[in-house]
Amino acid sequence: MQSRLIRVFAVQATIVSIATACGVYGAYIIAENFLLKEALKGEAKHYWALYDQNGAYPLPNTNNMNAYFAPANDLSAIPPALQKFQGEYGRVAFQDKTPILHVSEHQGQRLYLLFKEDQVSKLAIFFGVAPLTGVLILIYLASWFTFRQSQQVINPVVQLAKVVEQTDVRNSDDLALELQPFHAIDADIDALTTALEHFTHRLQSFLERERSFTRDASHELRTPLAVLRGSLDVLDQQEQFSGASEKVIARMRNTLKDMEGLIETLLLLAREESEPLPAEPNLLNALIPDVIQQLKRSLREQAIEINVQENNPLQVFAPVKVLNIILNNILRNALVHGGSKVDVLISGNAVTVKDYGPGMDKEQVERIFQPFFRGETSAEGHGLGMAIIKRLCDRFGWQISIYSAPGAGTAITVSFSLPKTTP
């Protein structure tokens, strides 16, 4: 805001200066090409009128103007510099100066009026340029004073913005802003400060309610899911089911595992926001095989070919639970939608998972990170996996990119920030 204000006043001063200079120059041109020309024409006309009355009337001879008179067919009495002049009015080089010359002719006689504007120029500077310069100085002083006053008005707003910007919003336990000194500045700043304080209080209450709901709901949902899992285990031990019933039981187990994984993720996110999880160096090359085996067992997708290519060891400084959630969700999507083959590539500071499924169009790719978006698929799921991945990547400063096209499969790449730092 301050830099913008400086630019505004600088532009204003520049425009005023240019306008004033153009005005002075324009007045000078008008004075020379119009006023002086008309004045000299009037002098010549007046002289010829007196000449007609008295042929011996003396030529004009003043401090600023000299005259030369000669027959038009014999200019020997005229200085050579003036004889070369062609035209009626203009400047001429004469005696190391460039005075203004007006030439008129009457009854075969020619009159040369030579006007030396040195004295007039000095007077013009004294009575014209000097006052204009004073006006410019006054304008500059007024602009500077206005700028200083504007700075005094804007400075509290700028300082207030810095306080808000320097507040660490990740520490949602205490969003209180140090705004007490701003209350005493003036009524407008006090109103803005009060509004900011009320806003931060509402924001902190909202964040606390959201975190409490996520944490409490996750804890409360664990109990019924544990009961369901135990009941399914008892049924497996006590009952013999037909083929159709076994498929139903298997689908129930898969859904139960999905729900447990989702609740565990939500609980992890809620806990990480309130108290960051301990981060440590983890080798992704060692985590990926374990995640693949767990997914194969839970999804029973043993027939899918999974190729893992490791171009280099990739060590990431982050909580292992976070890395497991990201890898689990990306690989799960690839196994569910990937057809008969999935490729996993570790290269540089990135891991890429590519499937050879139906792929997605541009609109679906743009919506892939929206919560509950599942696209045109019949696979089971809640549509939260990619949204959670995006949230975790943003939290730790990692980049996630997706390439997909209909019929060409989907490739998801997560680029981890290097060097390894604690988020």
C-alpha beads as a LAMMPS data file, in Angstrom:
LAMMPS data file: protein, C-alpha beads

423 atoms
422 bonds

1 atom types
1 bond types

-500.0 500.0 xlo xhi
-500.0 500.0 ylo yhi
-500.0 500.0 zlo zhi

Masses

1 110.0

Atoms # bond

1 1 1 0.000 0.000 0.000
2 1 1 2.821 2.395 0.855
3 1 1 4.656 1.692 -2.406
4 1 1 1.424 2.247 -4.322
5 1 1 0.939 5.567 -2.526
6 1 1 4.490 6.623 -3.368
7 1 1 3.896 5.766 -7.024
8 1 1 0.667 7.791 -7.048
9 1 1 2.347 10.912 -5.657
10 1 1 5.368 10.460 -7.935
11 1 1 3.099 10.202 -10.974
12 1 1 1.150 13.233 -9.784
13 1 1 4.322 15.317 -9.350
14 1 1 5.612 14.181 -12.745
15 1 1 2.362 15.060 -14.507
16 1 1 2.265 18.501 -12.842
17 1 1 5.905 19.144 -13.822
18 1 1 5.351 18.077 -17.417
19 1 1 2.153 20.116 -17.661
20 1 1 3.881 23.198 -16.251
21 1 1 6.894 22.827 -18.540
22 1 1 4.609 22.356 -21.545
23 1 1 2.612 25.433 -20.479
24 1 1 5.738 27.581 -20.184
25 1 1 7.076 26.332 -23.507
26 1 1 3.677 26.859 -25.164
27 1 1 3.485 30.416 -23.815
28 1 1 6.974 31.077 -25.152
29 1 1 6.064 29.759 -28.623
30 1 1 2.842 31.773 -28.670
31 1 1 4.669 34.911 -27.566
32 1 1 7.295 34.501 -30.274
33 1 1 5.176 33.302 -33.180
34 1 1 2.070 35.320 -32.567
35 1 1 2.427 38.232 -30.171
36 1 1 5.862 39.449 -31.319
37 1 1 4.968 38.890 -34.949
38 1 1 1.782 40.922 -34.624
39 1 1 3.617 43.627 -32.671
40 1 1 6.318 43.957 -35.361
41 1 1 3.697 43.999 -38.102
42 1 1 1.931 46.806 -36.206
43 1 1 5.211 48.717 -35.885
44 1 1 5.867 48.360 -39.632
45 1 1 2.324 49.443 -40.501
46 1 1 2.625 52.440 -38.202
47 1 1 5.969 53.423 -39.738
48 1 1 4.656 53.210 -43.319
49 1 1 1.700 55.407 -42.355
50 1 1 4.076 58.052 -40.994
51 1 1 6.362 57.603 -43.999
52 1 1 3.492 58.400 -46.350
53 1 1 2.871 61.608 -44.417
54 1 1 6.513 62.595 -44.144
55 1 1 8.998 60.807 -46.397
56 1 1 11.896 61.812 -44.162
57 1 1 10.412 60.221 -41.040
58 1 1 13.253 58.685 -38.943
59 1 1 13.612 54.915 -38.586
60 1 1 12.699 53.221 -35.252
61 1 1 15.764 52.977 -33.022
62 1 1 15.282 51.783 -29.453
63 1 1 17.149 49.668 -26.943
64 1 1 15.386 46.528 -28.169
65 1 1 14.679 47.311 -31.822
66 1 1 16.715 48.622 -34.756
67 1 1 15.559 49.322 -38.282
68 1 1 17.181 49.335 -41.712
69 1 1 15.715 51.000 -44.786
70 1 1 16.664 50.672 -48.462
71 1 1 15.147 50.519 -51.952
72 1 1 13.961 47.038 -52.821
73 1 1 16.235 46.952 -55.887
74 1 1 19.328 48.169 -54.050
75 1 1 20.090 46.546 -50.674
76 1 1 23.702 47.646 -50.437
77 1 1 22.923 49.706 -47.327
78 1 1 21.528 46.650 -45.564
79 1 1 23.937 44.421 -43.554
80 1 1 24.826 41.294 -45.576
81 1 1 23.425 38.961 -42.901
82 1 1 20.015 40.574 -43.315
83 1 1 20.137 40.659 -47.131
84 1 1 20.222 36.830 -47.234
85 1 1 17.006 36.514 -45.238
86 1 1 14.094 35.173 -47.260
87 1 1 10.594 35.636 -45.992
88 1 1 8.633 38.039 -43.835
89 1 1 9.280 36.960 -40.263
90 1 1 11.804 34.759 -38.472
91 1 1 15.102 34.530 -36.664
92 1 1 18.386 35.483 -38.267
93 1 1 22.038 35.109 -37.283
94 1 1 23.307 38.635 -36.691
95 1 1 26.276 39.850 -34.636
96 1 1 26.677 36.521 -32.802
97 1 1 23.016 36.520 -31.812
98 1 1 19.745 35.355 -33.288
99 1 1 17.314 38.252 -33.061
100 1 1 13.844 38.277 -34.620
101 1 1 13.588 39.965 -38.029
102 1 1 10.481 41.352 -39.713
103 1 1 10.681 42.474 -43.355
104 1 1 8.027 44.624 -45.068
105 1 1 7.901 46.446 -48.416
106 1 1 5.964 49.562 -49.420
107 1 1 6.089 51.614 -52.654
108 1 1 9.378 50.025 -53.753
109 1 1 11.015 50.548 -50.360
110 1 1 11.936 47.776 -47.939
111 1 1 11.953 48.040 -44.144
112 1 1 13.906 45.672 -41.894
113 1 1 12.826 45.660 -38.233
114 1 1 15.319 43.818 -36.026
115 1 1 14.010 42.963 -32.569
116 1 1 16.440 42.008 -29.801
117 1 1 14.362 40.100 -27.271
118 1 1 17.141 39.674 -24.657
119 1 1 15.659 42.228 -22.310
120 1 1 12.145 40.955 -22.938
121 1 1 13.289 37.366 -22.261
122 1 1 14.777 38.435 -18.946
123 1 1 11.551 40.140 -18.019
124 1 1 9.574 37.101 -19.152
125 1 1 11.750 34.873 -16.973
126 1 1 11.404 37.230 -14.045
127 1 1 7.648 37.765 -14.342
128 1 1 6.717 34.412 -15.906
129 1 1 9.077 31.533 -15.234
130 1 1 9.979 32.624 -11.707
131 1 1 6.335 32.683 -10.500
132 1 1 5.704 29.363 -12.239
133 1 1 8.740 27.895 -10.506
134 1 1 7.399 29.157 -7.196
135 1 1 4.047 27.572 -7.952
136 1 1 5.788 24.263 -8.760
137 1 1 7.709 24.391 -5.493
138 1 1 4.470 25.032 -3.608
139 1 1 2.805 22.118 -5.411
140 1 1 5.719 19.816 -4.546
141 1 1 5.658 20.924 -0.916
142 1 1 1.890 20.407 -0.770
143 1 1 2.268 16.947 -2.350
144 1 1 5.018 16.025 0.103
145 1 1 2.931 17.230 3.046
146 1 1 -0.101 15.284 1.759
147 1 1 2.064 12.198 1.308
148 1 1 3.366 12.440 4.868
149 1 1 -0.158 12.819 6.196
150 1 1 -1.312 9.847 4.123
151 1 1 1.571 7.796 5.496
152 1 1 0.525 8.611 9.052
153 1 1 -2.986 7.414 8.213
154 1 1 -1.885 4.250 6.385
155 1 1 1.009 3.198 8.651
156 1 1 -1.282 1.730 11.348
157 1 1 -3.079 -0.316 8.692
158 1 1 0.258 -1.581 7.325
159 1 1 1.491 -2.455 10.814
160 1 1 -1.803 -4.186 11.530
161 1 1 -1.430 -6.224 8.336
162 1 1 2.094 -7.264 9.386
163 1 1 0.826 -8.445 12.784
164 1 1 -1.877 -10.533 11.090
165 1 1 0.583 -11.908 8.524
166 1 1 3.134 -12.925 11.163
167 1 1 0.556 -14.846 13.185
168 1 1 1.122 -18.589 12.940
169 1 1 -2.328 -19.930 12.044
170 1 1 -1.058 -23.495 12.271
171 1 1 -1.003 -23.080 16.039
172 1 1 -4.772 -23.031 16.350
173 1 1 -4.569 -23.363 20.138
174 1 1 -3.891 -19.633 20.410
175 1 1 -4.830 -17.296 17.560
176 1 1 -4.885 -14.183 19.749
177 1 1 -3.385 -11.162 17.987
178 1 1 -1.297 -8.526 19.767
179 1 1 -3.631 -5.682 18.809
180 1 1 -3.948 -3.732 22.033
181 1 1 -1.661 -0.809 20.937
182 1 1 -3.819 -0.219 17.846
183 1 1 -6.953 0.607 19.859
184 1 1 -5.576 3.982 20.934
185 1 1 -4.750 5.328 17.448
186 1 1 -8.144 6.537 16.216
187 1 1 -11.763 5.429 15.895
188 1 1 -11.397 3.865 12.433
189 1 1 -8.355 1.759 13.361
190 1 1 -10.062 0.817 16.617
191 1 1 -13.108 -0.455 14.682
192 1 1 -10.887 -2.473 12.331
193 1 1 -8.894 -3.893 15.239
194 1 1 -12.043 -4.893 17.107
195 1 1 -13.415 -6.603 13.995
196 1 1 -10.171 -8.563 13.585
197 1 1 -10.240 -9.670 17.223
198 1 1 -13.830 -10.858 16.907
199 1 1 -12.969 -12.688 13.704
200 1 1 -9.980 -14.511 15.260
201 1 1 -12.108 -15.533 18.244
202 1 1 -14.783 -16.973 15.949
203 1 1 -12.126 -18.685 13.830
204 1 1 -10.477 -20.243 16.853
205 1 1 -13.835 -21.479 18.144
206 1 1 -14.656 -22.964 14.749
207 1 1 -11.286 -24.744 14.503
208 1 1 -11.637 -26.100 18.001
209 1 1 -15.157 -27.408 17.289
210 1 1 -14.003 -29.036 14.065
211 1 1 -10.993 -30.665 15.704
212 1 1 -13.053 -31.851 18.673
213 1 1 -15.738 -33.294 16.418
214 1 1 -13.204 -35.146 14.260
215 1 1 -11.379 -36.485 17.293
216 1 1 -14.475 -37.488 19.237
217 1 1 -16.302 -38.944 16.253
218 1 1 -13.262 -40.989 15.297
219 1 1 -12.965 -42.383 18.811
220 1 1 -16.675 -43.115 19.120
221 1 1 -16.855 -44.892 15.756
222 1 1 -14.001 -47.215 16.641
223 1 1 -16.117 -49.109 19.155
224 1 1 -18.982 -50.200 16.840
225 1 1 -16.479 -51.091 14.126
226 1 1 -14.575 -53.281 16.589
227 1 1 -17.868 -54.965 17.518
228 1 1 -18.649 -55.616 13.857
229 1 1 -15.206 -57.048 13.218
230 1 1 -15.468 -59.347 16.237
231 1 1 -18.939 -60.488 15.170
232 1 1 -17.666 -61.376 11.700
233 1 1 -14.815 -63.391 13.248
234 1 1 -17.321 -65.308 15.428
235 1 1 -19.504 -66.034 12.414
236 1 1 -16.522 -67.355 10.464
237 1 1 -15.685 -69.762 13.299
238 1 1 -19.200 -71.003 14.071
239 1 1 -21.037 -71.041 10.774
240 1 1 -20.593 -72.603 7.367
241 1 1 -21.697 -70.316 4.550
242 1 1 -22.539 -70.903 0.932
243 1 1 -20.535 -69.306 -1.867
244 1 1 -22.889 -66.307 -2.146
245 1 1 -22.841 -65.757 1.621
246 1 1 -19.065 -65.897 1.708
247 1 1 -18.934 -63.133 -0.916
248 1 1 -21.269 -61.029 1.216
249 1 1 -19.107 -61.639 4.300
250 1 1 -15.972 -60.774 2.319
251 1 1 -17.540 -57.533 1.071
252 1 1 -18.504 -56.665 4.634
253 1 1 -14.920 -57.237 5.787
254 1 1 -13.525 -55.043 2.993
255 1 1 -15.987 -52.282 3.808
256 1 1 -15.128 -52.591 7.488
257 1 1 -11.411 -52.265 6.739
258 1 1 -12.074 -49.215 4.574
259 1 1 -14.022 -47.602 7.378
260 1 1 -11.297 -48.387 9.905
261 1 1 -8.670 -46.924 7.616
262 1 1 -10.729 -43.776 7.057
263 1 1 -11.365 -43.264 10.757
264 1 1 -7.693 -43.834 11.542
265 1 1 -6.782 -41.211 8.951
266 1 1 -9.253 -38.671 10.319
267 1 1 -7.975 -39.270 13.833
268 1 1 -4.403 -38.852 12.630
269 1 1 -5.225 -35.547 10.930
270 1 1 -7.009 -34.215 13.996
271 1 1 -4.139 -35.237 16.246
272 1 1 -1.498 -33.832 13.894
273 1 1 -3.203 -30.418 13.779
274 1 1 -3.314 -30.092 17.547
275 1 1 0.093 -31.640 18.208
276 1 1 2.462 -32.348 15.288
277 1 1 3.470 -35.979 14.969
278 1 1 7.141 -36.851 15.455
279 1 1 8.925 -36.823 12.097
280 1 1 11.874 -39.030 11.300
281 1 1 13.750 -40.134 8.176
282 1 1 11.884 -42.948 6.408
283 1 1 13.056 -44.902 3.371
284 1 1 10.187 -45.053 0.874
285 1 1 11.838 -47.984 -0.888
286 1 1 11.231 -50.080 2.240
287 1 1 7.667 -48.864 2.890
288 1 1 6.235 -49.551 -0.570
289 1 1 6.566 -53.405 -0.556
290 1 1 4.817 -53.638 2.825
291 1 1 1.968 -51.399 1.642
292 1 1 1.564 -53.484 -1.541
293 1 1 1.376 -56.745 0.399
294 1 1 -1.204 -55.356 2.825
295 1 1 -3.367 -54.071 -0.013
296 1 1 -3.150 -57.342 -1.933
297 1 1 -4.313 -59.262 1.122
298 1 1 -7.156 -56.883 1.921
299 1 1 -8.328 -56.406 -1.646
300 1 1 -7.505 -59.968 -2.765
301 1 1 -6.000 -58.648 -5.998
302 1 1 -3.212 -61.211 -6.288
303 1 1 -3.657 -61.424 -10.054
304 1 1 -2.673 -57.815 -10.711
305 1 1 0.922 -57.423 -11.878
306 1 1 2.773 -54.790 -9.848
307 1 1 6.173 -53.662 -11.138
308 1 1 8.359 -51.608 -8.789
309 1 1 11.323 -49.760 -10.320
310 1 1 13.773 -48.064 -7.960
311 1 1 16.229 -45.683 -9.623
312 1 1 17.592 -44.461 -6.310
313 1 1 16.928 -44.655 -2.557
314 1 1 14.395 -42.017 -1.513
315 1 1 14.471 -40.920 2.098
316 1 1 11.735 -38.576 3.329
317 1 1 11.730 -36.770 6.648
318 1 1 8.104 -37.123 7.786
319 1 1 5.890 -39.166 10.132
320 1 1 5.689 -42.761 8.942
321 1 1 1.896 -42.792 9.392
322 1 1 1.535 -39.903 6.973
323 1 1 3.671 -41.657 4.344
324 1 1 1.705 -44.886 4.810
325 1 1 -1.607 -43.055 4.313
326 1 1 -0.390 -41.413 1.089
327 1 1 1.100 -44.588 -0.355
328 1 1 -1.885 -46.683 0.745
329 1 1 -4.444 -44.418 -0.912
330 1 1 -2.523 -43.986 -4.169
331 1 1 -1.773 -47.696 -4.530
332 1 1 -5.322 -48.658 -3.526
333 1 1 -6.742 -46.462 -6.291
334 1 1 -4.309 -47.964 -8.791
335 1 1 -5.166 -51.550 -7.782
336 1 1 -8.898 -50.904 -7.864
337 1 1 -8.937 -49.022 -11.184
338 1 1 -5.690 -50.177 -12.782
339 1 1 -6.749 -53.138 -14.853
340 1 1 -4.192 -55.961 -14.872
341 1 1 -0.985 -53.986 -14.341
342 1 1 0.381 -51.248 -12.063
343 1 1 3.818 -49.605 -12.269
344 1 1 5.557 -47.963 -9.315
345 1 1 8.585 -45.756 -10.062
346 1 1 10.949 -44.172 -7.538
347 1 1 13.122 -41.580 -9.245
348 1 1 14.867 -38.561 -7.786
349 1 1 12.723 -37.078 -5.029
350 1 1 9.422 -38.387 -6.425
351 1 1 7.364 -41.562 -6.489
352 1 1 4.987 -42.250 -9.407
353 1 1 2.198 -44.820 -9.470
354 1 1 0.766 -45.565 -12.914
355 1 1 -2.165 -47.784 -13.701
356 1 1 -3.524 -48.966 -17.059
357 1 1 -7.201 -48.598 -16.317
358 1 1 -9.897 -46.601 -18.134
359 1 1 -8.327 -43.246 -17.214
360 1 1 -10.130 -39.935 -16.716
361 1 1 -11.027 -36.962 -18.871
362 1 1 -9.915 -33.388 -18.144
363 1 1 -13.019 -32.512 -16.115
364 1 1 -12.607 -35.548 -13.861
365 1 1 -8.929 -34.776 -13.292
366 1 1 -9.829 -31.222 -12.215
367 1 1 -12.337 -32.588 -9.676
368 1 1 -10.234 -35.492 -8.398
369 1 1 -9.220 -33.684 -5.184
370 1 1 -12.769 -32.732 -4.262
371 1 1 -14.116 -34.649 -1.235
372 1 1 -16.539 -37.477 -2.083
373 1 1 -15.777 -37.328 -5.811
374 1 1 -15.527 -40.886 -7.116
375 1 1 -15.878 -40.375 -10.868
376 1 1 -17.615 -42.878 -13.107
377 1 1 -16.611 -46.024 -11.269
378 1 1 -18.393 -48.919 -9.659
379 1 1 -15.573 -49.613 -7.218
380 1 1 -16.254 -49.300 -3.522
381 1 1 -14.929 -46.318 -1.615
382 1 1 -15.857 -43.028 0.010
383 1 1 -14.250 -40.573 -2.410
384 1 1 -12.031 -39.103 0.326
385 1 1 -8.675 -40.703 -0.471
386 1 1 -7.382 -38.130 -2.947
387 1 1 -8.728 -35.230 -0.884
388 1 1 -6.822 -36.539 2.144
389 1 1 -3.654 -37.019 0.084
390 1 1 -3.880 -33.437 -1.212
391 1 1 -4.396 -32.104 2.300
392 1 1 -1.362 -33.968 3.641
393 1 1 0.833 -32.908 0.699
394 1 1 -0.133 -29.268 1.201
395 1 1 0.552 -29.590 4.914
396 1 1 4.104 -30.869 4.373
397 1 1 4.920 -28.780 1.294
398 1 1 4.930 -31.676 -1.182
399 1 1 3.716 -31.484 -4.774
400 1 1 1.186 -33.910 -6.232
401 1 1 0.409 -34.065 -9.946
402 1 1 -1.921 -36.254 -11.988
403 1 1 -1.778 -37.216 -15.641
404 1 1 -4.694 -39.132 -17.080
405 1 1 -6.523 -39.562 -20.348
406 1 1 -9.483 -41.758 -21.351
407 1 1 -8.209 -45.207 -22.271
408 1 1 -4.597 -44.367 -21.318
409 1 1 -4.698 -44.986 -17.574
410 1 1 -3.676 -42.645 -14.778
411 1 1 -0.285 -41.623 -13.367
412 1 1 -0.041 -39.956 -9.946
413 1 1 3.276 -38.391 -8.901
414 1 1 4.181 -37.111 -5.443
415 1 1 7.337 -34.970 -5.301
416 1 1 8.802 -34.682 -1.831
417 1 1 10.567 -31.487 -0.792
418 1 1 14.335 -31.615 -0.472
419 1 1 16.430 -31.031 1.515
420 1 1 14.685 -32.925 4.234
421 1 1 13.341 -30.567 6.892
422 1 1 10.916 -30.810 9.712
423 1 1 7.531 -29.482 8.576

Bonds

1 1 1 2
2 1 2 3
3 1 3 4
4 1 4 5
5 1 5 6
6 1 6 7
7 1 7 8
8 1 8 9
9 1 9 10
10 1 10 11
11 1 11 12
12 1 12 13
13 1 13 14
14 1 14 15
15 1 15 16
16 1 16 17
17 1 17 18
18 1 18 19
19 1 19 20
20 1 20 21
21 1 21 22
22 1 22 23
23 1 23 24
24 1 24 25
25 1 25 26
26 1 26 27
27 1 27 28
28 1 28 29
29 1 29 30
30 1 30 31
31 1 31 32
32 1 32 33
33 1 33 34
34 1 34 35
35 1 35 36
36 1 36 37
37 1 37 38
38 1 38 39
39 1 39 40
40 1 40 41
41 1 41 42
42 1 42 43
43 1 43 44
44 1 44 45
45 1 45 46
46 1 46 47
47 1 47 48
48 1 48 49
49 1 49 50
50 1 50 51
51 1 51 52
52 1 52 53
53 1 53 54
54 1 54 55
55 1 55 56
56 1 56 57
57 1 57 58
58 1 58 59
59 1 59 60
60 1 60 61
61 1 61 62
62 1 62 63
63 1 63 64
64 1 64 65
65 1 65 66
66 1 66 67
67 1 67 68
68 1 68 69
69 1 69 70
70 1 70 71
71 1 71 72
72 1 72 73
73 1 73 74
74 1 74 75
75 1 75 76
76 1 76 77
77 1 77 78
78 1 78 79
79 1 79 80
80 1 80 81
81 1 81 82
82 1 82 83
83 1 83 84
84 1 84 85
85 1 85 86
86 1 86 87
87 1 87 88
88 1 88 89
89 1 89 90
90 1 90 91
91 1 91 92
92 1 92 93
93 1 93 94
94 1 94 95
95 1 95 96
96 1 96 97
97 1 97 98
98 1 98 99
99 1 99 100
100 1 100 101
101 1 101 102
102 1 102 103
103 1 103 104
104 1 104 105
105 1 105 106
106 1 106 107
107 1 107 108
108 1 108 109
109 1 109 110
110 1 110 111
111 1 111 112
112 1 112 113
113 1 113 114
114 1 114 115
115 1 115 116
116 1 116 117
117 1 117 118
118 1 118 119
119 1 119 120
120 1 120 121
121 1 121 122
122 1 122 123
123 1 123 124
124 1 124 125
125 1 125 126
126 1 126 127
127 1 127 128
128 1 128 129
129 1 129 130
130 1 130 131
131 1 131 132
132 1 132 133
133 1 133 134
134 1 134 135
135 1 135 136
136 1 136 137
137 1 137 138
138 1 138 139
139 1 139 140
140 1 140 141
141 1 141 142
142 1 142 143
143 1 143 144
144 1 144 145
145 1 145 146
146 1 146 147
147 1 147 148
148 1 148 149
149 1 149 150
150 1 150 151
151 1 151 152
152 1 152 153
153 1 153 154
154 1 154 155
155 1 155 156
156 1 156 157
157 1 157 158
158 1 158 159
159 1 159 160
160 1 160 161
161 1 161 162
162 1 162 163
163 1 163 164
164 1 164 165
165 1 165 166
166 1 166 167
167 1 167 168
168 1 168 169
169 1 169 170
170 1 170 171
171 1 171 172
172 1 172 173
173 1 173 174
174 1 174 175
175 1 175 176
176 1 176 177
177 1 177 178
178 1 178 179
179 1 179 180
180 1 180 181
181 1 181 182
182 1 182 183
183 1 183 184
184 1 184 185
185 1 185 186
186 1 186 187
187 1 187 188
188 1 188 189
189 1 189 190
190 1 190 191
191 1 191 192
192 1 192 193
193 1 193 194
194 1 194 195
195 1 195 196
196 1 196 197
197 1 197 198
198 1 198 199
199 1 199 200
200 1 200 201
201 1 201 202
202 1 202 203
203 1 203 204
204 1 204 205
205 1 205 206
206 1 206 207
207 1 207 208
208 1 208 209
209 1 209 210
210 1 210 211
211 1 211 212
212 1 212 213
213 1 213 214
214 1 214 215
215 1 215 216
216 1 216 217
217 1 217 218
218 1 218 219
219 1 219 220
220 1 220 221
221 1 221 222
222 1 222 223
223 1 223 224
224 1 224 225
225 1 225 226
226 1 226 227
227 1 227 228
228 1 228 229
229 1 229 230
230 1 230 231
231 1 231 232
232 1 232 233
233 1 233 234
234 1 234 235
235 1 235 236
236 1 236 237
237 1 237 238
238 1 238 239
239 1 239 240
240 1 240 241
241 1 241 242
242 1 242 243
243 1 243 244
244 1 244 245
245 1 245 246
246 1 246 247
247 1 247 248
248 1 248 249
249 1 249 250
250 1 250 251
251 1 251 252
252 1 252 253
253 1 253 254
254 1 254 255
255 1 255 256
256 1 256 257
257 1 257 258
258 1 258 259
259 1 259 260
260 1 260 261
261 1 261 262
262 1 262 263
263 1 263 264
264 1 264 265
265 1 265 266
266 1 266 267
267 1 267 268
268 1 268 269
269 1 269 270
270 1 270 271
271 1 271 272
272 1 272 273
273 1 273 274
274 1 274 275
275 1 275 276
276 1 276 277
277 1 277 278
278 1 278 279
279 1 279 280
280 1 280 281
281 1 281 282
282 1 282 283
283 1 283 284
284 1 284 285
285 1 285 286
286 1 286 287
287 1 287 288
288 1 288 289
289 1 289 290
290 1 290 291
291 1 291 292
292 1 292 293
293 1 293 294
294 1 294 295
295 1 295 296
296 1 296 297
297 1 297 298
298 1 298 299
299 1 299 300
300 1 300 301
301 1 301 302
302 1 302 303
303 1 303 304
304 1 304 305
305 1 305 306
306 1 306 307
307 1 307 308
308 1 308 309
309 1 309 310
310 1 310 311
311 1 311 312
312 1 312 313
313 1 313 314
314 1 314 315
315 1 315 316
316 1 316 317
317 1 317 318
318 1 318 319
319 1 319 320
320 1 320 321
321 1 321 322
322 1 322 323
323 1 323 324
324 1 324 325
325 1 325 326
326 1 326 327
327 1 327 328
328 1 328 329
329 1 329 330
330 1 330 331
331 1 331 332
332 1 332 333
333 1 333 334
334 1 334 335
335 1 335 336
336 1 336 337
337 1 337 338
338 1 338 339
339 1 339 340
340 1 340 341
341 1 341 342
342 1 342 343
343 1 343 344
344 1 344 345
345 1 345 346
346 1 346 347
347 1 347 348
348 1 348 349
349 1 349 350
350 1 350 351
351 1 351 352
352 1 352 353
353 1 353 354
354 1 354 355
355 1 355 356
356 1 356 357
357 1 357 358
358 1 358 359
359 1 359 360
360 1 360 361
361 1 361 362
362 1 362 363
363 1 363 364
364 1 364 365
365 1 365 366
366 1 366 367
367 1 367 368
368 1 368 369
369 1 369 370
370 1 370 371
371 1 371 372
372 1 372 373
373 1 373 374
374 1 374 375
375 1 375 376
376 1 376 377
377 1 377 378
378 1 378 379
379 1 379 380
380 1 380 381
381 1 381 382
382 1 382 383
383 1 383 384
384 1 384 385
385 1 385 386
386 1 386 387
387 1 387 388
388 1 388 389
389 1 389 390
390 1 390 391
391 1 391 392
392 1 392 393
393 1 393 394
394 1 394 395
395 1 395 396
396 1 396 397
397 1 397 398
398 1 398 399
399 1 399 400
400 1 400 401
401 1 401 402
402 1 402 403
403 1 403 404
404 1 404 405
405 1 405 406
406 1 406 407
407 1 407 408
408 1 408 409
409 1 409 410
410 1 410 411
411 1 411 412
412 1 412 413
413 1 413 414
414 1 414 415
415 1 415 416
416 1 416 417
417 1 417 418
418 1 418 419
419 1 419 420
420 1 420 421
421 1 421 422
422 1 422 423
